[in-house]
Amino acid sequence: MSSAVLSAGVAPRRPSARTGPRAFGRELFRRRQAQFGGFIVLILVLAAIFAPILAPYDPYELRVGPIKDPPSSAYPFGTDDLGRDMLSRMIYGSRITLQIGTISVALALSLGVLIGIVSGYYGGWVDAVLMRFADVMLAFPGFLLAMAIVAVLGPSLTNAMIAVGLGSFSGFARMVRSSVLSVRETEYVTAAHVLGATPGRIMRRAVLPNVMAPIIVLGSLEFPFAVLTAAALSFLGLGAQPPSPEWGALLVGGRNYIRTAPFLINIPGAAIFLTVLAFNLLGNSLRDVLDPRLRGR
């Protein structure tokens, strides 16, 4: 065993052509569901990045066109009840959607991974206390817990993202703990102990890299849940507030006109559906590629 491996306290690994990033990408996008999901996600990301260029109007500008004008060549997605261009609002709403998913999942992942890795590594009373806390949080349905947190913090987009993250970290914690319980008994973790590595260094350099695959998969599957939950909170008036172009808030603005102007609710609803579907397909594909037991399917 080389000195570099001993100092790091991790098992030696040699990259191969079959396990490199290019091979992983080819294996992932060989699946049709990953191709479809990746295409939708790419459109969403490009729309968010180039929103000022792609949007024909200011998403907050009133009366850029007729009120509740149906989709036409002048306004491809129509106009809302205040004459604002729906296409521009949908494009800028993609930025908020990515922000919601990224921040909510990052919060849930950070808290869940920290609790899970500490609980699984130390065991004993530390494991019992942390897992009972996670069990209590897991006992509440995620959406109801998010509603309760927003009710305490107050309705806003920021509080909605915090609520979604706090409401879903327990799944990360339990998953990481179960992975750490198996990793901590491996030879390279034992070798790191013998060499005198600190617990923090062992968890950071030896344990965490070897439980990243399930974390990535769960994070990709948690993203659409965060988007859907935040949209539902906005629909109930607990998330993004007017005049935000967040897609859930657009549903609120169009629900009173479902008979006279159904496009006001159909368009943001379809966008939420496609986004959730795309990330779910990508998450399923990641699970199939990263789990060796499923690669042959």
Stockholm file with secondary structure:
# STOCKHOLM 1.0

chainA/1-297         MSSAVLSAGVAPRRPSARTGPRAFGRELFRRRQAQFGGFIVLILVLAAIFAPILAPYDPYELRVGPIKDPPSSAYPFGTDDLGRDMLSRMIYGSRITLQIGTISVALALSLGVLIGIVSGYYGGWVDAVLMRFADVMLAFPGFLLAMAIVAVLGPSLTNAMIAVGLGSFSGFARMVRSSVLSVRETEYVTAAHVLGATPGRIMRRAVLPNVMAPIIVLGSLEFPFAVLTAAALSFLGLGAQPPSPEWGALLVGGRNYIRTAPFLINIPGAAIFLTVLAFNLLGNSLRDVLDPRLRGR
#=GR chainA/1-297 SS CCHHHHHHTSCCCCCCTTTSHHHHHHHHTTSHHHHHHHHHHHHHHHHHHTHHHHCSSCTTCTTSSCTTCCSCSSSTTCBCTTSCBHHHHHHHHHHHHHHHHHHHHHHHHHHHHHHHHHHHHHCHHHHHHHHHHHHHHHHSCHHHHHHHHHHHHCSSHHHHHHHHHHHHHHHHHHHHHHHHHHHTTSHHHHHHHHTTCCHHHHIIIIIGGGGHHHHHHHHHHHHHHHHHHHHHHHHTTSSSCTTCCCHHHHHHHHGGGTTTCTHHHHHHHHHHHHHHHHHHHHHHHHHHHHCGGGTTC
#=GC SS_cons         CCHHHHHHTSCCCCCCTTTSHHHHHHHHTTSHHHHHHHHHHHHHHHHHHTHHHHCSSCTTCTTSSCTTCCSCSSSTTCBCTTSCBHHHHHHHHHHHHHHHHHHHHHHHHHHHHHHHHHHHHHCHHHHHHHHHHHHHHHHSCHHHHHHHHHHHHCSSHHHHHHHHHHHHHHHHHHHHHHHHHHHTTSHHHHHHHHTTCCHHHHIIIIIGGGGHHHHHHHHHHHHHHHHHHHHHHHHTTSSSCTTCCCHHHHHHHHGGGTTTCTHHHHHHHHHHHHHHHHHHHHHHHHHHHHCGGGTTC
//
